[in-house]
Amino acid sequence: MTEKDLRPTRYLLTLRYAQEFIREFFEQNPISQIGLLGLRDGLAVRISDMSGNPTEHITAIQDLRSQDPKGLPSLQNGLEMARGALFHTPSHGTREILIIFGSLLSSDPGDIHQTIGTLIDDKIRVGIVGLAAQVAICRELCAKTNGGDDTSYGVALNEQHFRELVMDVTTPPATYSQKQSTSSLLMMGFPSRTIEPFPSLCACHSNPTSGGYLCSRCNSKVCGLPAECPSCGLTLILSTHLARSYHHLFPLMNWVEVPWQRASRSSACFACGLPFPPVPAKEQWQVTENLAKGMSVSSRYECTVCKNHFCIDCDLFAHEVVHNCPGCQSRMGAHPRDDVPSGQDELDQMDTSR
């Protein structure tokens, strides 16, 4: 981890990307939880406990900058400790382990294949980002815990590739079995922010604060959301957190390319107002279609629900950042659409209420 093939060193770059990963992970999955472990001197070291508070994890990672990597790693010890931390994960959630591995070997006290078997029984998926070269046991570990798919194991070629491999994990994995995706009821609280005239101790850190959120069930004060009430265990979130998690369950449908025959319906992008190219003469339609392979010949992309036209930049922004269609969101007070799944209607109503 002290090698300098990744600048400034593998270790320092990993700490930096780990902080970026935590911020992005909780941005995409605000009601999820993360725990951090380290592999050092053949042991697994707990860096931070399972929590949904990104500040705690980032602070724990920043404290590691003063320590140097030391000794051989043990995949087996790390996997066993992670398996114990994921033991109480509810049935509606996924159990995942992401390993950033800079070594070419694993110094294990026992048979790691038995550990792989227990991970499969507990339905825990493992993804590995290698920093040196491919290791056979890492590929086998990822393949067996992901139903034979070894694409969750990647080796970083450079700094940018390393970041892409880490950030890919922020997207939730697909559910393989119907049994896992059965509906279940979750008890959550939606507290309102309160500001007190005199500071009082929060239940999560015992620090004196004048602002915070009061638990909907027991009235205990917590510093920030999302969080789990330390007194009664109720999950406390904001409605916007729940809405941000919904776009993974009901992704925005792909928009379709608009041919010249229907391009005259719009002269500018519905979202940004950028003017579209004018419709050419009918004799030139076939020529432009042959030149524009793999993209819209009219530079227009149509939402199949609201029928509005958008440019390619707004198409990417809507699908990758906001995960909502501006045309559909502008239809305030409209009746639920018959041609949209009920989950998408719920998402639209939830997001427009922000």
C-alpha positions in Angstrom: 0.0 0.0 0.0 3.0 2.3 0.2 3.8 1.9 -3.5 3.7 5.1 -5.5 2.3 3.7 -8.8 -0.9 5.4 -7.7 -0.2 9.0 -6.7 0.7 10.0 -4.0 0.6 6.5 -2.7 -1.9 3.6 -2.9 -2.7 4.1 0.8 -3.4 7.8 0.7 -5.3 7.6 -2.5 -7.4 4.8 -1.1 -8.3 7.0 2.0 -9.3 9.9 -0.3 -11.5 7.7 -2.5 -13.0 6.0 0.5 -14.2 9.4 1.8 -15.6 10.2 -1.7 -17.3 6.8 -1.8 -19.0 7.3 1.6 -20.4 10.7 0.5 -21.7 9.4 -2.8 -23.0 6.2 -1.2 -25.2 8.0 1.3 -26.2 10.5 -1.4 -27.6 7.5 -3.5 -28.6 5.3 -0.5 -29.5 7.6 2.4 -31.3 4.9 4.4 -28.5 2.4 4.2 -25.6 1.7 6.6 -21.9 1.2 6.3 -19.2 -0.2 8.6 -15.4 0.1 8.0 -12.8 -2.5 8.7 -9.0 -2.6 8.1 -6.6 -5.5 7.4 -3.4 -5.1 9.3 -0.7 -7.5 10.6 -2.9 -10.5 9.7 -5.8 -9.2 11.8 -9.1 -7.4 11.0 -9.3 -4.0 12.8 -12.6 -2.3 13.3 -12.4 1.3 12.1 -16.0 2.3 12.5 -19.2 0.5 13.5 -22.3 0.0 11.3 -23.9 3.4 11.0 -25.9 5.5 8.6 -24.1 8.7 9.6 -21.4 9.6 7.0 -19.7 12.1 9.3 -18.6 9.3 11.7 -17.1 7.3 8.9 -15.3 10.2 7.3 -13.8 11.2 10.6 -12.6 7.7 11.3 -10.9 7.6 7.8 -9.2 10.9 8.4 -7.7 9.6 11.6 -6.0 6.8 9.6 -3.8 9.3 7.7 -1.4 9.4 10.7 -1.0 5.6 10.6 1.1 3.7 8.1 0.0 0.3 6.6 1.8 -2.6 8.2 2.0 -6.3 7.9 0.2 -8.9 5.8 -3.5 -8.8 5.2 -5.9 -11.7 6.0 -8.9 -11.9 3.8 -10.4 -14.6 6.0 -10.3 -12.6 9.2 -11.7 -9.6 7.5 -14.5 -11.5 5.9 -15.4 -13.2 9.2 -15.6 -9.9 11.0 -17.6 -8.3 8.3 -20.0 -11.3 8.3 -20.6 -10.8 12.0 -21.3 -7.1 11.5 -23.9 -7.9 8.8 -25.6 -10.6 10.8 -28.5 -8.4 11.9 -29.2 -6.9 8.5 -33.0 -7.0 7.9 -34.4 -9.3 5.3 -35.4 -6.4 3.0 -31.8 -5.2 2.6 -28.8 -6.5 0.8 -25.6 -7.6 2.5 -22.5 -6.5 0.6 -18.7 -6.4 1.3 -16.4 -4.2 -0.7 -12.7 -4.9 -0.3 -9.9 -2.6 -1.6 -6.9 -5.0 -1.8 -3.4 -3.9 -2.5 -1.6 -7.2 -1.8 -0.8 -10.2 -3.9 -1.4 -12.7 -1.1 -3.6 -13.4 1.9 -2.2 -14.7 5.2 -5.1 -16.7 6.6 -5.2 -18.7 9.8 -7.7 -21.3 8.4 -9.4 -22.6 5.3 -10.8 -19.5 3.4 -13.0 -21.8 1.3 -15.1 -22.6 4.4 -15.5 -18.9 4.9 -16.7 -18.5 1.3 -19.2 -21.2 1.9 -20.6 -19.4 5.0 -20.8 -16.1 3.0 -22.9 -17.9 0.3 -25.2 -19.4 3.0 -25.7 -15.9 4.5 -26.3 -14.4 1.1 -23.5 -11.9 1.3 -22.0 -10.5 -1.9 -18.4 -9.6 -2.1 -16.8 -7.1 -4.5 -13.0 -6.5 -4.7 -11.0 -3.7 -6.2 -7.4 -4.8 -6.7 -4.5 -2.4 -6.8 -1.7 -4.7 -7.9 -2.7 -7.6 -10.2 -5.4 -10.3 -10.4 -5.3 -12.8 -7.5 -7.0 -16.2 -8.0 -8.6 -16.4 -4.6 -10.1 -12.9 -5.1 -11.7 -13.9 -8.4 -13.1 -17.1 -6.9 -14.5 -15.3 -3.9 -16.3 -12.7 -6.1 -17.6 -15.3 -8.5 -19.0 -17.7 -5.9 -20.7 -15.0 -3.8 -22.3 -13.3 -6.8 -23.9 -16.3 -8.5 -21.0 -17.0 -10.8 -20.6 -13.4 -12.0 -17.0 -12.3 -11.5 -17.4 -8.8 -12.8 -17.5 -7.5 -9.3 -13.7 -8.0 -9.2 -11.7 -5.4 -10.9 -8.0 -4.3 -11.0 -7.3 -0.6 -11.1 -5.2 0.5 -14.1 -4.8 4.1 -13.0 -6.2 6.7 -10.6 -9.3 7.4 -12.7 -10.1 3.7 -13.2 -9.6 3.1 -9.5 -12.2 5.8 -8.7 -14.7 4.4 -11.3 -14.4 0.9 -9.8 -15.1 2.2 -6.3 -18.0 4.5 -7.3 -19.7 1.7 -9.3 -20.6 0.1 -6.0 -22.8 3.0 -5.0 -25.5 1.6 -7.3 -27.6 -1.1 -5.5 -27.2 -4.6 -7.1 -30.1 -6.3 -8.8 -32.2 -8.7 -6.8 -31.8 -12.2 -8.1 -34.7 -14.1 -6.5 -38.3 -13.2 -6.2 -38.3 -14.3 -2.5 -35.9 -11.6 -1.6 -38.0 -8.9 -3.3 -41.2 -9.6 -1.4 -42.9 -6.6 0.2 -42.2 -5.9 3.9 -43.3 -3.1 6.2 -40.7 -0.9 7.7 -41.2 1.3 10.8 -39.7 4.8 10.3 -40.0 8.2 11.9 -40.0 11.5 10.1 -38.9 14.0 12.7 -38.9 17.8 12.3 -35.9 20.0 13.1 -36.0 21.8 16.4 -34.0 24.7 17.8 -33.9 25.1 21.6 -33.1 28.3 23.5 -30.6 26.5 25.7 -28.2 23.6 24.6 -29.0 20.1 25.7 -27.2 16.8 25.3 -28.0 14.8 22.2 -28.7 11.1 22.6 -26.3 10.0 19.9 -23.0 11.6 21.0 -23.9 13.2 24.4 -22.7 16.6 23.0 -24.4 19.8 24.0 -26.3 21.2 21.0 -29.1 23.7 20.6 -30.4 22.2 17.3 -31.4 18.7 16.3 -34.2 16.3 15.5 -36.6 14.9 18.1 -37.5 11.2 17.7 -41.1 10.7 16.6 -41.6 7.9 19.2 -39.6 8.7 22.3 -38.6 12.4 21.8 -34.9 11.7 22.1 -32.7 14.3 20.3 -30.3 13.3 17.6 -27.8 15.6 15.8 -28.4 14.7 12.2 -30.4 12.5 9.8 -30.6 9.7 8.6 -30.0 8.0 11.9 -31.2 5.3 14.2 -32.6 6.5 17.5 -30.2 5.4 20.3 -33.0 5.1 22.8 -35.8 3.2 21.0 -34.0 2.0 17.8 -36.5 3.7 15.4 -35.1 4.6 12.0 -35.3 8.4 11.6 -35.2 9.9 8.1 -36.5 12.8 6.0 -39.0 12.3 3.3 -36.4 13.5 0.7 -34.1 10.6 1.8 -36.8 8.1 1.1 -37.5 9.8 -2.3 -33.8 9.6 -3.3 -33.8 5.9 -2.5 -36.9 5.3 -4.7 -35.2 6.0 -8.0 -33.2 2.8 -7.7 -36.5 0.8 -7.4 -38.3 2.7 -10.2 -35.7 4.1 -12.6 -36.6 6.7 -15.2 -37.6 5.0 -18.5 -35.3 5.6 -21.4 -36.4 8.3 -23.8 -36.8 7.5 -27.5 -35.2 9.1 -30.5 -37.4 11.5 -32.5 -37.4 11.1 -36.3 -37.8 14.1 -38.7 -41.4 13.2 -39.2 -42.3 14.2 -35.6 -39.5 16.8 -35.1 -41.7 19.7 -36.1 -43.6 19.4 -32.8 -40.8 21.2 -31.0 -38.3 24.0 -31.7 -36.4 24.0 -28.4 -35.5 21.7 -25.6 -38.4 21.6 -23.0 -35.9 21.6 -20.1 -33.1 24.0 -20.9 -34.6 25.9 -23.8 -31.7 25.2 -26.2 -33.0 25.6 -29.8 -33.1 22.4 -31.9 -31.8 22.2 -35.5 -34.6 23.3 -38.0 -36.4 20.6 -39.9 -34.8 20.2 -43.3 -36.6 19.5 -46.6 -38.3 16.2 -46.9 -35.8 15.1 -49.6 -32.9 15.4 -47.1 -34.4 13.2 -44.3 -33.0 10.0 -45.6 -29.5 11.5 -46.0 -29.2 12.7 -42.5 -30.5 9.4 -41.1 -27.7 7.6 -42.8 -25.1 10.0 -41.3 -26.4 9.9 -37.7 -26.0 6.3 -36.7 -26.6 5.5 -33.1 -28.1 8.9 -32.2 -31.2 10.9 -32.9 -31.1 12.5 -36.3 -33.2 15.5 -35.2 -31.2 15.9 -31.9 -34.5 15.4 -30.1 -35.3 12.8 -27.5 -38.9 12.2 -26.4 -40.2 11.1 -23.0 -42.7 8.3 -23.7 -45.0 9.5 -20.9 -45.3 13.3 -21.3 -44.3 13.4 -25.0 -42.0 16.4 -24.5 -38.7 16.7 -26.5 -35.3 17.1 -24.8 -31.7 17.6 -25.9 -29.0 15.0 -25.3 -27.5 16.9 -22.4 -30.8 17.1 -20.6 -31.4 13.4 -21.3 -28.2 12.5 -19.5 -28.8 14.9 -16.7 -32.3 13.6 -16.1 -31.3 9.9 -16.1 -28.0 10.2 -14.3 -28.5 13.0 -11.8 -32.1 14.0 -11.0 -33.7 10.6 -12.0 -36.9 12.4 -13.0 -38.4 13.8 -16.1 -38.9 17.6 -16.1 -41.9 17.3 -18.3 -43.6 14.8 -16.1 -42.7 16.8 -13.0 -44.3 19.9 -14.4 -47.7 18.3 -14.6 -48.7 19.4 -11.2 -52.0 18.1 -9.9 -52.5 15.7 -12.8 -54.4 12.5 -12.3 -52.3 9.3 -12.0 -51.3 8.1 -15.4 -52.7 4.8 -16.7 -49.5 4.1 -18.7 -47.1 4.5 -15.8 -46.5 1.9 -13.1 -48.0 2.8 -9.8 -44.5 3.0 -8.2 -43.5 5.7 -10.7 -46.6 7.7 -9.8 -45.8 7.5 -6.1 -42.2 8.6 -6.8 -43.4 11.6 -8.9 -45.8 12.6 -6.1 -43.2 12.2 -3.5 -40.5 14.1 -5.4 -42.8 17.0 -6.3 -43.7 17.5 -2.6 -40.1 18.4 -1.7 
